[in-house]
């Protein structure tokens, strides 16, 4: 007979011990999260919608072009017409705070995993566990440690969104050409310089792809955060489900989709622009312009001019 292992009771005892030992830590985290979300929400909701609509359209125009700018204007005008502007900005504030914190945690861990095999071996199964854990499981520790409201929603979103940032950062750094790194070593660069000036710039497209996925996963947790009492579109969808209000549920879901497309296209465009600028920079270094003044690179006109002088 296989004996029963009280694993769940051990976890419950650990949570009780943490709550009794370091309650100040959870209070401090809760206050910081609340201040960040409330401050960003006030910044997004206080000005008239047209102000942020213009800002979002300019950002879309700069990073992607007229197509995304037109979509941005039409999408957010539709959100305003559905009277969901405030809820959309509350959701955007929650997503941005969670995504920034998840990125700030995930990218350094990815760098360590790429530079240290032991860290990679330890981190990989943890990431597998985090990515295969059902979404609602994240709510259990969040509620126990932080109660009900926006803070547990942000914490659960951060935990859910960290893995792609770690994985794609590690992947991007590992894919940097070894010859480039060895050349930097040969010129006497220190490991910190190689990381800052060689590996991170070359891995930036992959890192930005990780940031894009972090934001998308954070946005996918909106409805789940609404179950915990977080304001925004998640609360609209949850209320519609509990009241069987098809109209409100459709409008709230549509607003989530419109916001997700905007954030996805903008962050993806940043990664594409980074990759394009790197490619153009490499081509420029390999193929100098005809008007270069570098004495080590002869201009195409020089052989002909030299022949004319020798024949004269």
C-alpha positions as CSV (number, residue, x, y, z in Angstrom):
1,X,0.0,0.0,0.0
2,X,1.4,3.4,-1.0
3,X,1.4,5.7,1.9
4,X,-0.3,9.1,1.6
5,X,2.0,12.1,1.2
6,X,0.4,15.2,2.7
7,X,2.0,17.5,0.1
8,X,-1.0,19.9,0.1
9,X,-0.8,20.2,3.9
10,X,2.9,21.0,3.7
11,X,2.2,23.8,1.3
12,X,-0.6,25.2,3.5
13,X,1.7,25.1,6.5
14,X,4.4,26.9,4.5
15,X,1.9,29.6,3.5
16,X,0.7,30.0,7.2
17,X,4.4,30.2,8.3
18,X,5.1,33.0,5.8
19,X,2.0,34.9,6.7
20,X,3.0,34.8,10.4
21,X,6.7,35.4,9.9
22,X,6.9,38.2,7.2
23,X,3.5,39.9,7.0
24,X,5.3,43.2,6.5
25,X,6.8,41.9,3.2
26,X,3.4,41.2,1.7
27,X,2.0,44.5,3.0
28,X,4.9,46.4,1.4
29,X,4.5,44.5,-2.0
30,X,0.8,45.2,-1.9
31,X,1.2,48.9,-1.2
32,X,3.8,49.3,-4.0
33,X,1.7,47.4,-6.5
34,X,-1.4,49.4,-5.6
35,X,0.5,52.7,-5.9
36,X,1.9,51.8,-9.3
37,X,-1.4,50.6,-10.7
38,X,-3.4,53.5,-9.3
39,X,-0.9,56.1,-10.5
40,X,-0.8,54.7,-14.0
41,X,-4.5,54.4,-14.1
42,X,-5.0,58.0,-13.1
43,X,-2.5,59.1,-15.7
44,X,-4.4,57.2,-18.4
45,X,-7.9,58.1,-17.3
46,X,-7.6,61.7,-16.2
47,X,-7.0,63.4,-19.6
48,X,-9.8,63.3,-22.2
49,X,-9.7,60.2,-24.3
50,X,-8.7,62.2,-27.4
51,X,-5.3,63.0,-25.8
52,X,-4.2,59.4,-25.4
53,X,-5.9,58.5,-28.7
54,X,-3.6,61.0,-30.4
55,X,-0.5,59.7,-28.5
56,X,-1.3,56.1,-29.3
57,X,-1.8,56.9,-33.0
58,X,1.5,58.8,-33.1
59,X,3.3,55.8,-31.5
60,X,1.7,53.4,-34.0
61,X,2.6,55.7,-36.9
62,X,6.2,56.0,-35.8
63,X,6.8,52.2,-35.2
64,X,4.7,50.7,-37.9
65,X,3.2,53.2,-40.3
66,X,-0.1,54.6,-41.5
67,X,-1.9,51.3,-41.5
68,X,-1.5,50.7,-37.7
69,X,-2.1,54.3,-37.0
70,X,-5.5,54.2,-38.8
71,X,-6.4,51.0,-37.0
72,X,-5.4,52.6,-33.6
73,X,-7.7,55.6,-34.2
74,X,-10.6,53.5,-35.3
75,X,-10.2,50.9,-32.6
76,X,-10.0,53.3,-29.7
77,X,-12.8,55.4,-31.2
78,X,-14.9,52.2,-31.1
79,X,-13.9,51.7,-27.5
80,X,-15.0,55.2,-26.6
81,X,-18.3,54.7,-28.4
82,X,-18.9,51.5,-26.4
83,X,-18.3,53.6,-23.2
84,X,-15.5,51.3,-22.1
85,X,-12.6,53.8,-22.3
86,X,-12.1,53.9,-18.5
87,X,-12.2,50.1,-18.2
88,X,-9.8,49.8,-21.1
89,X,-7.3,52.2,-19.6
90,X,-7.6,50.3,-16.2
91,X,-6.8,47.1,-18.0
92,X,-3.9,48.8,-19.9
93,X,-2.4,50.0,-16.6
94,X,-2.6,46.6,-15.0
95,X,-1.0,45.0,-18.1
96,X,1.8,47.5,-18.3
97,X,2.7,47.3,-14.6
98,X,2.7,43.5,-14.7
99,X,4.6,43.3,-18.0
100,X,7.3,45.7,-16.9
101,X,7.8,43.8,-13.6
102,X,7.8,40.4,-15.4
103,X,10.3,41.7,-17.9
104,X,12.5,43.2,-15.2
105,X,12.5,39.7,-13.5
106,X,12.6,37.5,-16.6
107,X,15.4,39.2,-18.7
108,X,18.1,39.1,-16.0
109,X,17.2,35.5,-15.2
110,X,17.5,34.7,-19.0
111,X,20.9,36.4,-19.1
112,X,22.1,34.3,-16.2
113,X,20.8,31.2,-17.7
114,X,22.5,31.9,-21.0
115,X,25.9,32.6,-19.3
116,X,25.7,29.8,-16.7
117,X,24.8,26.2,-17.6
118,X,23.9,25.3,-14.0
119,X,21.4,28.2,-13.8
120,X,19.9,27.1,-17.1
121,X,19.5,23.5,-15.8
122,X,17.8,24.7,-12.7
123,X,15.6,27.3,-14.4
124,X,14.3,25.2,-17.2
125,X,12.1,22.7,-15.2
126,X,10.8,25.6,-13.2
127,X,9.7,27.4,-16.4
128,X,8.2,24.2,-17.6
129,X,6.2,23.9,-14.4
130,X,5.1,27.5,-14.6
131,X,4.0,27.3,-18.2
132,X,2.0,24.0,-17.7
133,X,0.3,25.1,-14.5
134,X,-3.4,26.0,-15.1
135,X,-4.1,29.7,-14.9
136,X,-6.5,29.5,-12.0
137,X,-3.8,27.8,-9.8
138,X,-1.9,31.1,-9.8
139,X,-4.9,32.7,-8.0
140,X,-4.5,30.5,-4.9
141,X,-1.3,31.9,-3.5
142,X,-2.1,35.4,-4.7
143,X,-5.4,35.4,-2.7
144,X,-3.8,33.9,0.4
145,X,-0.9,36.4,0.4
146,X,-2.6,39.6,-0.9
147,X,-6.4,39.2,-0.3
148,X,-8.9,40.3,-3.0
149,X,-8.5,43.2,-5.4
150,X,-6.1,44.5,-8.0
151,X,-2.9,43.5,-6.3
152,X,-3.4,39.7,-6.4
153,X,-4.5,40.1,-10.0
154,X,-1.2,41.9,-10.8
155,X,0.9,39.3,-8.9
156,X,-0.8,36.4,-10.6
157,X,-0.3,38.1,-13.9
158,X,3.4,38.6,-13.3
159,X,4.0,35.0,-12.3
160,X,2.1,33.8,-15.4
161,X,3.9,36.1,-17.8
162,X,7.5,35.6,-16.7
163,X,8.5,32.3,-18.6
164,X,8.6,33.6,-22.2
165,X,10.8,36.6,-21.2
166,X,13.3,34.2,-19.6
167,X,13.3,31.6,-22.4
168,X,13.6,34.1,-25.3
169,X,16.3,36.1,-23.6
170,X,18.3,33.0,-23.0
171,X,17.7,31.8,-26.6
172,X,18.7,35.2,-28.1
173,X,22.0,35.3,-26.2
174,X,22.9,31.7,-27.0
175,X,22.2,32.3,-30.7
176,X,24.8,35.1,-30.9
177,X,27.6,34.0,-33.3
178,X,30.5,32.6,-31.3
179,X,33.0,34.1,-33.7
180,X,31.7,37.5,-32.8
181,X,32.1,36.9,-29.1
182,X,35.6,35.4,-29.6
183,X,36.6,38.4,-31.6
184,X,35.5,40.6,-28.8
185,X,37.6,38.5,-26.4
186,X,40.5,38.8,-28.7
187,X,40.3,42.6,-28.6
188,X,40.5,42.5,-24.8
189,X,36.9,43.1,-24.0
190,X,35.8,42.1,-20.5
191,X,32.8,39.8,-20.0
192,X,30.6,42.7,-18.9
193,X,31.5,44.7,-22.0
194,X,30.8,41.7,-24.3
195,X,27.4,41.3,-22.7
196,X,26.5,45.0,-23.0
197,X,28.1,45.8,-26.3
198,X,27.9,42.6,-28.3
199,X,25.5,40.0,-26.9
200,X,22.6,42.1,-25.8
201,X,22.4,44.3,-29.0
202,X,22.6,41.2,-31.2
203,X,20.0,39.3,-29.0
204,X,17.6,42.3,-28.8
205,X,15.2,41.1,-31.5
206,X,14.7,37.9,-29.6
207,X,14.4,39.8,-26.3
208,X,11.7,42.0,-27.8
209,X,9.9,39.0,-29.0
210,X,9.9,37.8,-25.4
211,X,8.6,41.2,-24.2
212,X,5.8,40.9,-26.8
213,X,4.9,37.4,-25.4
214,X,5.0,38.7,-21.9
215,X,2.5,41.5,-22.7
216,X,0.2,39.0,-24.6
217,X,0.2,36.6,-21.6
218,X,-0.4,39.5,-19.2
219,X,-3.4,40.6,-21.3
220,X,-4.7,37.0,-21.4
221,X,-4.9,37.1,-17.6
222,X,-7.3,40.1,-17.6
223,X,-10.5,38.1,-17.1
224,X,-8.8,36.0,-14.5
225,X,-7.7,39.1,-12.6
226,X,-11.3,40.3,-12.8
227,X,-12.4,37.3,-10.8
228,X,-10.2,38.6,-7.9
229,X,-11.9,42.0,-8.0
230,X,-9.5,43.9,-10.3
231,X,-11.1,46.7,-12.2
232,X,-11.1,46.9,-16.0
233,X,-12.4,44.9,-18.9
234,X,-11.9,41.7,-16.9
235,X,-14.5,42.9,-14.4
236,X,-16.8,43.8,-17.3
237,X,-16.6,40.2,-18.7
238,X,-16.9,38.6,-15.3
239,X,-20.0,40.7,-14.5
240,X,-21.5,39.8,-17.9
241,X,-21.0,36.1,-17.3
242,X,-22.5,36.1,-13.8
243,X,-25.5,38.1,-15.1
244,X,-25.8,36.3,-18.4
245,X,-25.5,39.6,-20.2
246,X,-24.5,38.7,-23.7
247,X,-24.3,42.3,-24.9
248,X,-21.9,43.5,-22.2
249,X,-19.8,40.3,-22.5
250,X,-19.4,40.7,-26.2
251,X,-18.5,44.4,-25.9
252,X,-16.0,43.8,-23.1
253,X,-14.4,40.9,-25.0
254,X,-14.2,43.0,-28.2
255,X,-12.4,45.8,-26.3
256,X,-9.9,43.2,-25.0
257,X,-9.2,42.0,-28.5
258,X,-8.8,45.5,-29.9
259,X,-6.3,46.4,-27.1
260,X,-4.4,43.1,-27.6
261,X,-4.0,43.7,-31.3
262,X,-2.7,47.2,-30.7
263,X,-0.2,46.1,-28.1
264,X,0.9,43.1,-30.2
265,X,1.6,45.1,-33.3
266,X,3.4,47.9,-31.5
267,X,5.7,45.6,-29.5
268,X,6.3,43.3,-32.6
269,X,7.2,46.4,-34.6
270,X,9.9,47.4,-32.1
271,X,11.5,44.0,-32.5
272,X,11.3,44.2,-36.3
273,X,12.8,47.7,-36.3
274,X,15.6,46.5,-34.1
275,X,16.4,43.5,-36.3
276,X,16.2,45.7,-39.4
277,X,18.6,48.3,-38.0
278,X,21.0,45.6,-37.0
279,X,21.0,44.2,-40.5
280,X,21.4,47.6,-42.2
281,X,24.3,48.4,-39.8
282,X,26.0,45.1,-40.7
283,X,25.6,45.8,-44.4
284,X,26.9,49.3,-44.0
285,X,30.0,48.1,-42.2
286,X,30.6,45.4,-44.9
287,X,29.8,47.7,-47.9
288,X,31.1,51.2,-47.3
289,X,29.6,54.0,-49.4
290,X,31.4,55.3,-52.5
291,X,32.2,58.6,-50.8
292,X,33.9,57.1,-47.8
293,X,37.1,58.8,-46.6
294,X,38.5,55.8,-44.8
295,X,42.0,55.4,-46.2
296,X,41.9,51.6,-45.7
297,X,39.0,51.3,-48.1
298,X,40.0,52.4,-51.6
299,X,37.3,54.0,-53.7
300,X,36.3,52.3,-57.0
301,X,37.6,55.3,-58.9
302,X,41.1,55.0,-57.6
303,X,42.4,52.2,-59.8
304,X,41.2,54.0,-63.0
305,X,42.7,57.3,-61.8
306,X,46.0,55.6,-61.0
307,X,46.1,54.0,-64.5
308,X,45.4,57.4,-66.1
309,X,48.3,59.0,-64.2
310,X,50.7,56.2,-65.1
311,X,49.8,56.3,-68.8
312,X,50.3,60.1,-68.8
